[in-house]
């Protein structure tokens, strides 16, 4: 298209530049305000306004219309008007489609980030080499799609990005960047496909495994599932999906064949159906789960979560398999940071796999000389610390490792837990109990001479613990006393009520014999038993709460003594409230509902209200305390693997 002489350009406001009035001379370099109407038209997808602008200034098709040297195509690429792009691409040459901004980004880079597959087709159909254009930081359009997690765009670009070019997209830093972006975006299946096809991606530096080591949610240990979700998770079938091989057919140089080239890749082994090697029983099992998913959509999410966990675990195994084939120095360089990050984020699956594949990882330390179990204790990740049960003779030397401040592992256990981990436990008293449990557990693996050793500040582990937990002890004491005081008032009120009910029995006494009038009624026996149990349990509750109020509140008391008293107090208080309601219900029935059985229904329903409220408000605390005090605890063997 021939250019229009500069004399014909308008001098007036750029908003009027679409008109065909004559214009005065302009400098060779146009002011950006000249292109403002074109910029707005590209943003809005207004092709008619843009067309009129091009009639006035044909050079604007390839001009830099923003401060970052974006062309009108780059601006329009951020929009969603396919019609605008179609018309614009018709006017542009293949080379013009490859024009880049100051960052080296072409329009396909931008479109890949937006995820507009139809727009990508338009561009690549006219210039098939666009997917292979690098920007200034060595990124392809494929990298842009991976960074924002547009799966369909990624799968399309994978089919048309050339493997053999410099730099190679699936090797070294570009390959590591691509893998890291896929993992960060949660596309573990795509990352696994690439890693299986290009094993050298596992050897890149920095390692893509670093991105995976910062994704606790990608692993079972990082998922928070309730009871019913865990039940379904354990039973729902999930299998890894394998990608089909990259298509070898299709001529990327022939624009007419692009629609066949840019076919979305799909998983060849879909979860439901498509696998003729399955037995009839297995097919029936899969179809049954498919029906269940339709009826209960939440199950689909649980299955997707389980599949994600499988893919992440498989990724780790593939990474480790490739890395351990290198010499120790290179393997250490690749695995050190992911390993330490995995410990820091509490991903025991990653840590366990690396240690089993590369035993020397046990000696990896950070800048403070904190090794595996030091970091597990500092960050209070019991899942990682529990690997000590699988370490065999290594545990004998656990206390010999010290950091730069000469702290052994027991000193580190004496420090206060990080706030996020501390807040996972409700109540300062239970937080103190959890801290004591950690200290006592670590103490089991410390040799006797090292239990009293001093660090560089002249403090023993016990001194470190006392100093670090001084404020938590005070908060725990305050929490326990406030809880005990509140419950004492409730228990005393219940004791007063049921004691009075025992003296003034329902219906009164016979004036001659003094025997209760309803003594021969079956309901009266229930009344007497319930009233007695309520009285005894409320008095027991009062005594337990009084013992809490008068306790010495030493550190060690928070481990068993105080939690045990609070558990007994809450249980007896719950019993007293329950039997108080039974006593009240029977009394109402004896006095007002004699020979009227239907009276029991509303009375029983109303009596359940305070019991239900107590359970909903206090029962979770009671369960937490019982689990924390009497359950096997958070420290236990997790796997039968023997790690050396």
C-alpha positions as CSV (number, residue, x, y, z in Angstrom):
1,X,0.0,0.0,0.0
2,X,1.5,3.4,-1.0
3,X,2.2,5.9,1.7
4,X,0.4,9.1,1.9
5,X,2.5,12.3,1.7
6,X,3.1,14.1,5.0
7,X,1.4,17.3,3.7
8,X,-2.0,15.6,3.8
9,X,-1.9,14.9,7.5
10,X,-4.3,16.9,9.7
11,X,-3.0,19.5,12.1
12,X,-6.1,19.5,14.3
13,X,-6.8,17.3,17.3
14,X,-5.9,13.6,16.7
15,X,-9.5,12.7,17.5
16,X,-10.3,14.2,14.1
17,X,-7.6,12.3,12.3
18,X,-10.1,10.0,10.7
19,X,-11.3,12.7,8.5
20,X,-9.8,13.3,5.0
21,X,-9.2,17.0,5.4
22,X,-5.8,18.3,4.2
23,X,-3.1,18.6,6.9
24,X,0.0,20.7,7.4
25,X,3.6,19.4,7.4
26,X,4.6,17.2,10.3
27,X,8.0,16.1,11.4
28,X,9.3,12.8,10.2
29,X,8.7,11.3,13.6
30,X,5.0,11.5,14.5
31,X,3.9,12.3,18.1
32,X,2.3,9.4,19.9
33,X,-0.9,11.5,20.2
34,X,-1.3,11.2,16.5
35,X,-1.9,7.4,16.9
36,X,-4.3,7.8,19.9
37,X,-7.5,7.3,17.8
38,X,-5.9,4.2,16.3
39,X,-4.9,2.9,19.7
40,X,-8.5,3.4,21.0
41,X,-9.9,1.7,18.0
42,X,-7.6,-1.3,18.4
43,X,-8.6,-1.6,22.1
44,X,-12.3,-1.4,21.3
45,X,-12.1,-3.7,18.3
46,X,-13.5,-0.9,16.1
47,X,-12.4,-1.9,12.6
48,X,-14.2,0.9,10.8
49,X,-12.4,3.6,12.7
50,X,-9.1,1.9,12.2
51,X,-9.7,1.4,8.5
52,X,-10.4,5.1,8.0
53,X,-7.2,5.9,9.9
54,X,-5.2,3.5,7.6
55,X,-6.7,5.3,4.6
56,X,-5.2,8.5,5.9
57,X,-1.9,7.1,7.1
58,X,-1.1,3.7,5.5
59,X,2.2,3.6,7.4
60,X,0.3,3.3,10.7
61,X,-0.2,-0.4,10.0
62,X,3.4,-1.1,11.0
63,X,4.1,2.1,13.1
64,X,5.1,2.1,16.8
65,X,2.1,3.7,18.4
66,X,3.0,3.4,22.1
67,X,6.0,4.3,24.3
68,X,7.0,0.6,24.4
69,X,6.9,0.5,20.5
70,X,3.8,-1.6,20.3
71,X,2.3,-1.9,16.8
72,X,-1.5,-1.7,16.3
73,X,-1.4,-5.5,16.0
74,X,0.2,-5.8,19.4
75,X,-2.4,-3.5,20.9
76,X,-5.2,-5.4,19.3
77,X,-3.8,-8.7,20.5
78,X,-4.8,-8.0,24.0
79,X,-8.5,-7.7,23.0
80,X,-10.9,-10.4,21.9
81,X,-12.2,-9.0,18.6
82,X,-11.4,-11.7,16.0
83,X,-13.0,-9.7,13.3
84,X,-10.6,-6.8,13.9
85,X,-7.6,-9.1,13.9
86,X,-8.8,-10.8,10.7
87,X,-9.0,-7.6,8.8
88,X,-5.7,-6.3,10.2
89,X,-3.8,-9.4,9.3
90,X,-5.1,-9.3,5.7
91,X,-3.4,-5.9,5.3
92,X,-0.1,-7.0,6.8
93,X,2.8,-8.9,5.4
94,X,4.2,-12.0,7.1
95,X,7.3,-10.0,8.2
96,X,5.1,-7.3,9.6
97,X,3.4,-9.9,11.9
98,X,6.7,-10.5,13.5
99,X,7.4,-6.9,14.5
100,X,8.2,-6.7,18.2
101,X,8.0,-4.1,21.0
102,X,10.9,-3.0,23.2
103,X,10.8,-6.2,25.1
104,X,11.1,-8.3,21.9
105,X,7.5,-9.6,22.3
106,X,5.6,-10.3,19.1
107,X,1.8,-10.3,18.8
108,X,1.9,-14.1,19.2
109,X,3.6,-13.7,22.6
110,X,0.7,-11.4,23.7
111,X,-2.0,-13.7,22.2
112,X,-0.4,-16.7,23.8
113,X,-0.6,-15.0,27.2
114,X,-4.3,-14.1,26.6
115,X,-5.0,-17.7,25.5
116,X,-6.9,-16.8,22.3
117,X,-6.3,-19.8,20.1
118,X,-8.4,-18.5,17.1
119,X,-6.2,-15.4,17.0
120,X,-3.1,-17.5,17.2
121,X,-4.3,-19.5,14.2
122,X,-4.7,-16.3,12.1
123,X,-1.1,-15.2,12.8
124,X,0.6,-18.6,12.3
125,X,-1.4,-19.3,9.2
126,X,0.3,-16.3,7.5
127,X,3.7,-16.6,9.3
128,X,4.3,-20.2,10.5
129,X,7.7,-19.1,12.0
130,X,6.0,-16.9,14.7
131,X,6.0,-19.6,17.4
132,X,9.8,-19.8,17.1
133,X,10.5,-16.1,17.8
134,X,12.4,-15.3,21.0
135,X,11.9,-12.1,23.0
136,X,14.7,-10.2,24.7
137,X,14.7,-12.5,27.8
138,X,14.7,-15.8,25.7
139,X,11.1,-16.6,25.9
140,X,8.9,-18.1,23.2
141,X,5.1,-17.7,22.9
142,X,5.0,-21.1,24.5
143,X,6.6,-19.7,27.6
144,X,3.9,-16.9,27.8
145,X,1.1,-19.5,27.6
146,X,2.8,-21.6,30.3
147,X,3.2,-18.7,32.7
148,X,-0.5,-18.0,32.7
149,X,-1.5,-21.6,32.5
150,X,-3.5,-21.6,29.3
151,X,-3.6,-25.4,28.7
152,X,-5.2,-25.4,25.3
153,X,-2.8,-22.8,24.0
154,X,0.2,-24.7,25.4
155,X,-0.9,-27.9,23.8
156,X,-1.3,-26.2,20.4
157,X,2.0,-24.4,20.6
158,X,3.8,-27.7,21.5
159,X,2.8,-29.1,18.2
160,X,4.3,-26.3,16.1
161,X,7.3,-25.1,18.1
162,X,10.6,-26.2,16.5
163,X,12.8,-28.4,18.6
164,X,15.9,-27.8,16.5
165,X,16.8,-24.1,16.9
166,X,19.1,-22.0,18.9
167,X,18.7,-21.7,21.8
168,X,16.9,-25.0,22.1
169,X,13.4,-24.5,23.6
170,X,13.4,-27.8,25.6
171,X,17.0,-27.7,27.0
172,X,19.1,-25.6,29.4
173,X,17.7,-22.3,30.8
174,X,14.7,-22.0,28.3
175,X,13.6,-25.5,29.1
176,X,14.0,-25.0,32.8
177,X,12.0,-21.8,32.6
178,X,9.2,-23.6,30.6
179,X,9.0,-26.5,33.1
180,X,9.0,-24.1,36.1
181,X,6.1,-22.1,34.6
182,X,4.1,-25.3,33.9
183,X,4.6,-26.4,37.5
184,X,3.8,-23.0,38.9
185,X,0.6,-22.9,36.9
186,X,-0.4,-26.4,38.2
187,X,-0.1,-28.2,34.8
188,X,1.7,-31.2,36.2
189,X,0.4,-33.5,33.5
190,X,1.9,-31.3,30.7
191,X,5.1,-31.0,32.7
192,X,5.3,-34.7,33.1
193,X,4.7,-35.3,29.4
194,X,7.6,-32.9,28.5
195,X,9.9,-34.4,31.1
196,X,9.3,-37.9,29.8
197,X,9.9,-36.7,26.2
198,X,12.9,-34.5,27.0
199,X,14.7,-36.1,30.0
200,X,17.4,-33.4,29.9
201,X,14.9,-30.9,31.3
202,X,15.6,-32.5,34.7
203,X,19.2,-31.5,34.5
204,X,18.6,-27.8,33.9
205,X,19.8,-25.2,36.3
206,X,18.1,-23.6,38.1
207,X,16.1,-26.8,38.6
208,X,12.3,-26.8,37.8
209,X,12.1,-29.0,40.9
210,X,12.4,-25.7,42.9
211,X,9.0,-24.7,41.7
212,X,7.5,-28.0,42.7
213,X,9.2,-27.8,46.2
214,X,7.2,-24.6,46.8
215,X,3.8,-26.2,46.1
216,X,2.7,-28.1,49.2
217,X,-0.9,-28.3,47.9
218,X,0.4,-30.5,45.0
219,X,1.0,-33.4,47.5
220,X,-1.1,-35.4,49.9
221,X,0.7,-34.0,52.9
222,X,-0.4,-30.4,51.9
223,X,-4.1,-31.2,51.4
224,X,-6.6,-30.5,54.1
225,X,-9.4,-33.0,53.7
226,X,-12.2,-33.7,56.2
227,X,-13.2,-37.2,57.2
228,X,-15.6,-37.9,54.4
229,X,-13.3,-36.4,51.8
230,X,-10.5,-38.6,53.1
231,X,-12.8,-41.7,52.8
232,X,-13.6,-40.9,49.2
233,X,-10.0,-40.0,48.4
234,X,-8.8,-43.4,49.5
235,X,-11.3,-45.2,47.3
236,X,-11.8,-43.1,44.2
237,X,-9.8,-44.5,41.3
238,X,-7.2,-42.2,39.7
239,X,-4.6,-43.0,37.1
240,X,-1.9,-40.9,35.4
241,X,-2.9,-39.6,32.0
242,X,-0.3,-40.0,29.3
243,X,-0.1,-37.6,26.4
244,X,0.1,-38.8,22.9
245,X,3.3,-38.3,21.0
246,X,3.8,-35.0,19.2
247,X,2.2,-35.1,15.8
248,X,4.7,-35.7,13.1
249,X,2.2,-34.9,10.4
250,X,1.2,-31.5,9.1
251,X,3.2,-29.1,7.2
252,X,3.9,-26.0,9.4
253,X,5.3,-24.2,6.3
254,X,2.0,-24.6,4.5
255,X,-0.6,-22.1,5.9
256,X,-3.4,-24.1,4.5
257,X,-2.5,-27.0,6.8
258,X,-2.3,-25.0,10.0
259,X,-5.8,-26.0,11.1
260,X,-4.7,-29.6,11.1
261,X,-1.4,-28.8,12.8
262,X,-2.9,-26.8,15.6
263,X,-5.1,-29.6,16.8
264,X,-5.5,-29.6,20.5
265,X,-3.5,-32.4,22.1
266,X,-5.6,-34.6,24.4
267,X,-4.9,-37.4,26.9
268,X,-4.9,-40.7,25.1
269,X,-5.9,-42.6,28.2
270,X,-8.9,-40.7,29.5
271,X,-9.9,-41.6,33.0
272,X,-13.3,-42.9,31.9
273,X,-13.4,-45.3,29.0
274,X,-11.1,-45.5,26.0
275,X,-9.0,-48.3,27.5
276,X,-9.9,-51.6,25.9
277,X,-7.3,-53.5,27.9
278,X,-9.4,-53.1,31.0
279,X,-11.4,-56.1,32.2
280,X,-15.2,-56.0,32.3
281,X,-15.1,-55.7,36.1
282,X,-12.7,-52.7,35.9
283,X,-14.8,-51.0,33.2
284,X,-17.9,-51.5,35.4
285,X,-16.1,-50.0,38.4
286,X,-15.1,-47.0,36.3
287,X,-18.6,-46.4,35.0
288,X,-20.0,-46.7,38.5
289,X,-17.7,-43.9,39.7
290,X,-18.7,-41.9,36.6
291,X,-22.3,-42.1,37.7
292,X,-21.4,-41.2,41.3
293,X,-19.5,-38.1,40.0
294,X,-22.6,-37.0,38.1
295,X,-24.8,-37.4,41.2
296,X,-22.2,-35.9,43.6
297,X,-20.1,-33.3,41.7
298,X,-17.8,-32.8,44.7
299,X,-16.3,-36.2,44.1
300,X,-15.0,-35.1,40.7
301,X,-13.0,-32.4,42.5
302,X,-11.6,-35.0,45.0
303,X,-10.6,-37.3,42.1
304,X,-8.9,-34.4,40.4
305,X,-7.0,-33.7,43.6
306,X,-5.9,-37.3,43.8
307,X,-4.8,-37.3,40.2
308,X,-2.8,-34.1,40.8
309,X,-1.0,-35.7,43.7
310,X,-0.2,-38.8,41.6
311,X,1.2,-36.5,38.8
312,X,3.3,-34.5,41.2
313,X,4.8,-37.6,42.8
314,X,5.6,-39.0,39.4
315,X,7.3,-35.8,38.5
316,X,9.6,-36.1,41.5
317,X,10.5,-39.7,40.6
318,X,11.3,-38.7,37.0
319,X,13.4,-35.8,38.1
320,X,15.3,-37.9,40.6
321,X,15.8,-40.8,38.1
322,X,17.5,-38.4,35.7
323,X,19.5,-36.4,38.2
324,X,21.1,-39.3,39.9
325,X,22.7,-40.4,36.6
326,X,24.9,-37.3,36.9
327,X,28.1,-37.1,39.0
328,X,27.7,-36.2,42.6
329,X,28.8,-32.6,42.2
330,X,26.2,-31.8,39.5
331,X,23.5,-33.8,41.3
332,X,24.1,-31.9,44.5
333,X,24.0,-28.6,42.7
334,X,20.6,-29.5,41.2
335,X,19.0,-31.1,44.2
336,X,20.2,-28.9,47.1
337,X,17.8,-26.0,46.8
338,X,14.7,-28.1,46.0
339,X,15.5,-30.4,48.9
340,X,15.9,-27.5,51.4
341,X,12.7,-25.9,50.2
342,X,10.8,-29.1,50.4
343,X,11.9,-29.4,54.1
344,X,11.0,-25.7,54.7
345,X,7.5,-26.2,53.2
346,X,7.0,-29.6,54.9
347,X,6.7,-31.7,51.7
348,X,7.9,-35.0,53.1
349,X,7.1,-36.9,49.9
350,X,9.6,-34.8,48.0
351,X,12.2,-35.0,50.8
352,X,11.8,-38.8,51.1
353,X,12.1,-39.4,47.4
354,X,15.3,-37.3,47.1
355,X,16.9,-38.9,50.1
356,X,16.1,-42.4,48.8
357,X,17.5,-41.6,45.4
358,X,20.4,-39.5,46.6
359,X,21.4,-40.4,50.2
360,X,24.0,-37.7,50.3
361,X,21.1,-35.2,50.4
362,X,20.9,-35.8,54.2
363,X,24.0,-33.6,54.6
364,X,22.6,-30.7,52.7
365,X,22.5,-27.6,54.8
366,X,21.5,-24.0,54.5
367,X,23.7,-20.9,55.2
368,X,23.2,-21.4,59.0
369,X,24.3,-25.1,58.7
370,X,20.8,-26.3,59.5
371,X,20.4,-29.8,58.0
372,X,17.3,-31.9,57.2
373,X,16.0,-32.5,60.8
374,X,17.2,-29.1,62.1
375,X,14.9,-27.4,59.5
376,X,12.0,-29.9,60.2
377,X,12.2,-29.0,63.9
378,X,12.6,-25.2,63.4
379,X,9.5,-25.1,61.1
380,X,7.7,-27.8,63.1
381,X,7.0,-30.1,60.2
382,X,6.2,-33.4,61.9
383,X,5.8,-35.1,58.5
384,X,9.4,-34.4,57.7
385,X,10.7,-35.1,61.2
386,X,9.0,-38.5,61.2
387,X,11.4,-39.6,58.5
388,X,13.8,-40.1,61.5
389,X,12.0,-43.4,62.1
390,X,13.2,-44.6,58.8
391,X,16.8,-43.5,59.1
392,X,18.2,-46.4,61.0
393,X,21.6,-45.8,62.6
394,X,21.7,-42.1,61.4
395,X,19.5,-41.2,64.4
396,X,22.4,-42.0,66.8
397,X,24.4,-39.0,65.4
398,X,21.4,-36.6,65.2
399,X,22.4,-34.5,68.2
400,X,26.0,-34.2,67.0
401,X,25.2,-31.8,64.2
402,X,25.3,-28.2,65.3
403,X,24.6,-24.9,63.4
404,X,26.8,-21.8,63.3
405,X,25.6,-20.8,66.8
406,X,26.5,-24.2,68.2
407,X,22.8,-25.1,68.7
408,X,22.1,-28.8,68.5
409,X,18.7,-30.1,67.5
410,X,17.4,-29.9,71.1
411,X,18.3,-26.2,71.3
412,X,16.3,-25.6,68.1
413,X,13.3,-27.6,69.5
414,X,13.5,-25.2,72.5
415,X,12.7,-22.2,70.3
416,X,9.2,-21.0,69.8
417,X,7.4,-22.5,66.8
418,X,6.6,-20.2,63.8
419,X,3.3,-18.3,64.2
420,X,1.5,-20.1,61.4
421,X,2.3,-23.5,62.9
422,X,1.5,-22.3,66.4
423,X,-1.9,-21.0,65.3
424,X,-3.0,-24.4,63.9
425,X,-3.6,-25.4,67.5
426,X,-6.5,-23.7,69.3
427,X,-5.8,-22.1,72.7
428,X,-2.5,-21.1,74.3
429,X,-2.6,-24.1,76.7
430,X,-2.8,-26.6,73.8
431,X,-0.1,-24.6,72.0
432,X,2.1,-25.0,75.0
433,X,1.3,-28.7,75.1
434,X,2.3,-29.1,71.5
435,X,5.6,-27.3,72.1
436,X,6.4,-29.6,75.0
437,X,5.5,-32.7,72.9
438,X,8.0,-31.5,70.3
439,X,10.7,-30.9,72.9
440,X,10.2,-34.3,74.5
441,X,10.1,-36.1,71.2
442,X,13.4,-34.6,70.0
443,X,14.9,-35.3,73.4
444,X,14.6,-39.0,72.7
445,X,17.1,-38.8,69.9
446,X,19.7,-36.6,71.7
447,X,22.6,-38.4,73.4
448,X,22.7,-37.8,77.2
449,X,25.9,-35.7,77.1
450,X,24.3,-33.3,74.5
451,X,21.1,-32.6,76.6
452,X,23.0,-30.2,78.8
453,X,25.5,-28.8,76.3
454,X,25.6,-25.1,75.9
455,X,25.4,-23.1,72.7
456,X,27.5,-20.0,71.8
457,X,25.3,-17.9,74.1
458,X,26.0,-20.2,77.1
459,X,22.4,-21.6,77.2
460,X,21.3,-25.3,77.5
461,X,18.3,-26.6,75.6
462,X,16.1,-26.4,78.7
463,X,17.2,-22.7,79.3
464,X,16.4,-21.9,75.6
465,X,12.9,-23.5,76.0
466,X,12.1,-21.7,79.2
467,X,13.1,-18.3,77.9
468,X,11.4,-18.7,74.5
469,X,8.1,-20.0,76.0
470,X,7.8,-17.6,78.9
471,X,5.1,-15.5,77.4
472,X,3.2,-18.6,76.0
473,X,3.1,-20.1,79.6
474,X,1.5,-16.9,80.8
475,X,-1.0,-16.9,78.0
476,X,-1.7,-20.6,78.6
477,X,-2.3,-19.9,82.3
478,X,-4.7,-17.0,81.6
479,X,-6.6,-19.2,79.0
480,X,-6.9,-22.1,81.4
481,X,-8.1,-19.9,84.3
482,X,-10.7,-18.1,82.2
483,X,-12.0,-21.3,80.8
484,X,-12.2,-22.9,84.2
485,X,-13.9,-19.9,85.8
486,X,-16.6,-19.8,83.1
487,X,-17.2,-23.5,83.4
488,X,-17.2,-23.4,87.2
489,X,-20.1,-20.9,87.2
490,X,-22.1,-23.1,84.8
491,X,-21.4,-26.3,86.9
492,X,-22.3,-24.5,90.1
493,X,-25.6,-23.3,88.7
494,X,-26.5,-26.8,87.5
495,X,-25.6,-28.3,90.9
496,X,-27.9,-25.8,92.6
497,X,-30.8,-26.5,90.3
498,X,-30.6,-30.3,90.5
499,X,-30.1,-30.2,94.3
500,X,-33.3,-28.2,94.6
501,X,-35.1,-30.5,92.3
502,X,-34.2,-33.5,94.5
503,X,-35.7,-31.9,97.5
504,X,-38.9,-30.6,95.8
505,X,-39.8,-33.6,93.7
506,X,-42.4,-33.2,91.0
507,X,-45.9,-33.5,92.2
508,X,-44.9,-33.1,95.9
509,X,-45.1,-35.7,98.7
510,X,-48.0,-37.5,100.3
511,X,-49.0,-35.5,103.4
512,X,-49.4,-38.6,105.5
513,X,-46.4,-40.8,104.6
514,X,-44.1,-38.2,103.1
515,X,-43.6,-40.5,100.1
516,X,-43.5,-38.7,96.6
517,X,-46.9,-38.9,94.9
518,X,-45.3,-40.1,91.6
519,X,-43.0,-42.6,93.3
520,X,-44.8,-45.6,91.6
521,X,-44.5,-44.0,88.1
522,X,-41.7,-45.3,85.8
523,X,-40.8,-41.8,84.8
524,X,-40.1,-40.9,88.5
525,X,-37.3,-43.5,88.6
526,X,-35.8,-41.9,85.5
527,X,-36.1,-38.5,87.2
528,X,-34.3,-39.7,90.3
529,X,-31.4,-41.4,88.5
530,X,-30.9,-38.4,86.1
531,X,-31.1,-35.9,88.9
532,X,-28.5,-37.8,90.9
533,X,-26.1,-38.2,88.0
534,X,-26.5,-34.6,87.1
535,X,-25.7,-33.5,90.7
536,X,-22.7,-35.8,91.1
537,X,-21.2,-34.9,87.7
538,X,-21.7,-31.1,88.2
539,X,-20.0,-31.3,91.6
540,X,-17.1,-33.4,90.1
541,X,-16.8,-30.8,87.3
542,X,-16.6,-28.0,89.9
543,X,-13.8,-29.8,91.8
544,X,-11.8,-30.3,88.6
545,X,-12.1,-26.7,87.5
546,X,-11.2,-25.6,91.0
547,X,-8.0,-27.7,90.8
548,X,-7.2,-26.0,87.6
549,X,-7.6,-22.6,89.2
550,X,-5.3,-23.5,92.1
551,X,-2.6,-25.3,89.9
552,X,1.0,-24.1,90.0
553,X,1.2,-23.7,86.2
554,X,4.7,-25.1,85.7
555,X,5.9,-25.8,82.2
556,X,5.6,-29.5,82.5
557,X,2.0,-29.3,83.8
558,X,0.8,-28.2,80.4
559,X,1.9,-31.6,79.0
560,X,-0.6,-33.9,80.8
561,X,-1.8,-32.6,84.2
562,X,-3.7,-29.5,83.1
563,X,-5.1,-30.9,79.9
564,X,-6.3,-34.0,81.7
565,X,-8.1,-32.0,84.4
566,X,-9.8,-29.8,81.7
567,X,-10.9,-32.9,79.8
568,X,-12.5,-34.4,82.9
569,X,-14.1,-31.1,83.8
570,X,-15.6,-30.6,80.4
571,X,-16.8,-34.2,80.1
572,X,-18.5,-34.1,83.5
573,X,-20.0,-30.7,82.7
574,X,-21.4,-32.2,79.5
575,X,-22.9,-35.1,81.4
576,X,-24.4,-32.8,84.0
577,X,-26.1,-30.6,81.3
578,X,-27.4,-33.7,79.5
579,X,-28.9,-35.3,82.6
580,X,-30.3,-31.9,83.7
581,X,-32.3,-31.8,80.5
582,X,-33.5,-35.3,81.0
583,X,-34.5,-34.5,84.5
584,X,-36.4,-31.4,83.4
585,X,-38.1,-33.3,80.5
586,X,-39.3,-36.1,82.8
587,X,-40.6,-33.5,85.4
588,X,-42.6,-31.8,82.7
589,X,-44.1,-35.1,81.6
590,X,-45.0,-36.2,85.1
591,X,-46.6,-33.0,86.0
592,X,-48.3,-31.8,82.8
593,X,-48.2,-34.7,80.4
594,X,-49.7,-37.6,82.5
595,X,-51.2,-40.1,80.1
596,X,-50.3,-37.8,77.2
597,X,-47.4,-39.4,75.4
598,X,-47.3,-36.7,72.7
599,X,-46.0,-34.2,75.3
600,X,-42.7,-36.0,75.2
601,X,-42.0,-35.0,71.6
602,X,-41.9,-31.2,72.0
603,X,-40.2,-31.5,75.4
604,X,-37.5,-33.8,74.0
605,X,-36.9,-31.6,71.0
606,X,-36.5,-28.5,73.2
607,X,-34.3,-30.3,75.6
608,X,-31.9,-31.2,72.8
609,X,-31.3,-27.5,72.0
610,X,-28.9,-26.6,74.9
611,X,-27.1,-30.0,74.5
612,X,-26.6,-29.4,70.8
613,X,-25.3,-25.9,71.5
614,X,-22.8,-27.2,74.0
615,X,-21.6,-29.8,71.6
616,X,-21.2,-27.4,68.7
617,X,-19.4,-24.8,70.9
618,X,-17.2,-26.9,73.3
619,X,-17.0,-30.4,71.7
620,X,-14.4,-29.4,69.1
621,X,-12.1,-28.2,71.9
622,X,-12.7,-31.3,73.9
623,X,-11.9,-33.5,70.9
624,X,-8.7,-31.6,70.2
625,X,-7.6,-32.0,73.8
626,X,-8.3,-35.7,73.9
627,X,-6.5,-36.3,70.6
628,X,-3.6,-34.2,71.7
629,X,-3.3,-35.8,75.1
630,X,-4.2,-39.4,74.6
631,X,-3.9,-40.2,70.9
632,X,-0.7,-41.8,69.5
633,X,0.2,-38.2,68.5
634,X,1.7,-36.6,65.4
635,X,5.0,-38.5,65.7
636,X,4.9,-41.9,64.0
637,X,6.4,-43.9,61.3
638,X,4.9,-43.0,57.9
639,X,6.4,-45.5,55.5
640,X,8.2,-48.8,55.3
641,X,11.0,-47.3,53.2
642,X,14.4,-47.6,54.9
643,X,16.4,-44.4,54.2
644,X,20.1,-44.6,54.6
